[in-house]
Amino acid sequence: MKAMLALEDGTLFTGRAFGATGEQWGEVVFNTGMTGYQEILTDPSYCGQIVVMTYPLIGNYGINREDFEAKKSFIRGFVVKEACDYPSNWRAGYRIGDFLAREGVLGISGVDTRALTRHLRSYGTMRGVIATGAVDQAQLVEKAKNCPHLSGQKLVADVAVKETYAIEGRGPRVMLIDLGSKQNIIRKLRERNCAVIVVPPDITPEQIAQIGPDGVLISNGPGDPVDVPKTIATTREIIGKYPLFGICLGNQVMALALGAKTYKMKFGHRGANHPVKDLRTGRVYITSHNHGFSVDEESLKGMDIDITHINLNDNTVEGIRHKYLPLFAVQYHPEASPGPQESDYIFDQFMDMMRGEVQ
Ligand SMILES: NC(=O)CC[C@H](N)C(=O)O
């Protein structure tokens, strides 16, 4: 079946449907990972977005039963050059097209993803609509022009837990403020024997005090960070009271709680091959990214905050740390392993911080 992607600036791409059928709108973004499509499809931070993969063959190792980042996919659409129908891997449970159909995600293959990515890179992230079957092109462009922007949508509420739940462990008790957390964050804490108390985004400082965790981790999540004012207000209240660690959206929330600013990037960072430099050690790590917003470096000036990490592609802020309070955060994903486990040390730093060994 034919499928079409229309961008808000009137650009059209045609291809074939390979997942669910129908119509869906979202913000069109590109990801440069050569692998990791299963994690991308199930990362709740992509809620509200249509993802274009730059790597030309997607689905070749299938979908397995172990690597899900969430119980379901929140992605709005998936755009590839070639979708592989015959996966080959000992862990492959099912085909990518079947997975998309089951999850109700529209997939479109046969698209010139290089041209599409170059377009988004030149003109920036845009809204778009995917439709399968016979479509009216002019109408589709109209819909892309009129669909909501990512900012202003309450996407975190769609993906975060509504009720608190706890996972036992004999180590430190970590409260995870869930804005749409990837499962791997929980796995990394459990590997370190942490007890994890997963709480909704609207948790209050009083409720946190009742639970009395050893540390608080603010998770990744979808949308514009300014769209979670309650979590920002709660974070502001607990700064200095508990060791605090933020990942991605959690990093942005932390920066906003401290009084800094965030801004929308032209086309963001999405991929598993971003070089990030730890300014304290001078070491460079290849890291996994998924963000369209960034902490404004200028707005950190004069604050008791050190920039600990930068992205070597564009020098944007990738990590912050308070000069004397137990608080740090990273913009990239230390829980993901785009190869070796080298960003694991970030979780070890959080463990040290909870033990009172602030470096
Ligand atoms: N992975 C994330 O947490 C993404 C954070 C935020 N939604 C952004 O796009 O910048």
The ligand as an SDF file (V2000), in Angstrom:
LIG
                    3D

 10  9  0  0  0  0  0  0  0  0999 V2000
   15.0770   12.0240   25.9810 N   0  0  0  0  0  0  0  0  0  0  0  0
   14.6040   13.0700   26.6080 C   0  0  0  0  0  0  0  0  0  0  0  0
   14.4120   13.0710   27.8190 O   0  0  0  0  0  0  0  0  0  0  0  0
   14.2080   14.2310   25.7520 C   0  0  0  0  0  0  0  0  0  0  0  0
   13.9830   15.5200   26.5200 C   0  0  0  0  0  0  0  0  0  0  0  0
   13.1800   16.5390   25.7540 C   0  0  0  0  0  0  0  0  0  0  0  0
   11.8900   16.0280   25.4310 N   0  0  0  0  0  0  0  0  0  0  0  0
   13.9240   16.9780   24.4940 C   0  0  0  0  0  0  0  0  0  0  0  0
   13.5400   16.6190   23.3970 O   0  0  0  0  0  0  0  0  0  0  0  0
   14.9120   17.6760   24.5940 O   0  0  0  0  0  0  0  0  0  0  0  0
  1  2  1  0
  2  3  2  0
  2  4  1  0
  4  5  1  0
  5  6  1  0
  6  7  1  0
  6  8  1  0
  8  9  2  0
  8 10  1  0
M  END
$$$$
